[in-house]
Amino acid sequence: MSLLVFLFGLFAVPLGMLLSCHRFKRRTRRQRRMLWGMVAGYGVSLLVVLLVSLVPPVMWMPATGLRSFLVHWSLALLPALGVLIAFVTNPRADGGQST
């Protein structure tokens, strides 16, 4: 299951961001904020994966799955968290098209 989530976060999330950028200016403010939240969440998740993968495996206890959780799940969860935060904050910005 972790491998599938990792592959989803590695390939499907960037593809979703790419498809969401289509006609970006015609999107509502909320949709644009949600896209930027996804981009920011994905950027943070890439930093998390990079930092965790650089730590030598000897420093991690094999009984804890923290390293595995951070590497496999952060690529999918943090962009979703960014979208959720952008959706929840400032709900009045949904006011249609902006110029």
Residue, then its C-alpha position, 0 to 999 in steps of 0.5 A: m500500500s505504501l508503494l502505491v501511495f508513493l507512486f501516486g504522489l510521485f506521478a499522479v499529483p504532479l500530473g494533477m497540478l499540470l492539468s489544474c494549470h490549464r486555463f489558470k486565469r479563468r479559474t476562480r480565486r478559490q481554485r487558484r488558491m487551492l492550486w497554489g496550496m497543492v504546489a506549496g504542499y508538494g514543495v514541502s513534501l519534496l523537502v521532507v523526502l529529501l531530508v529524510s532520505l539523506v539521514p543515514p539509515v543507522m540513525w533510524m530504529p527499524a521498529t519505527g516506521l516513521r522514516s517509511f511513513l515520511v517518505h511514502w506518504s508525505l508526497a500525497l498527504l502534504p499537497a492534499l493538506g495544502v489544498l484543504i488549508a486553501f479551501v478552508t481559509n478565506p471562504r469569501a474569495d470564491g466570488g467568481q472571475s477576477t480581472 
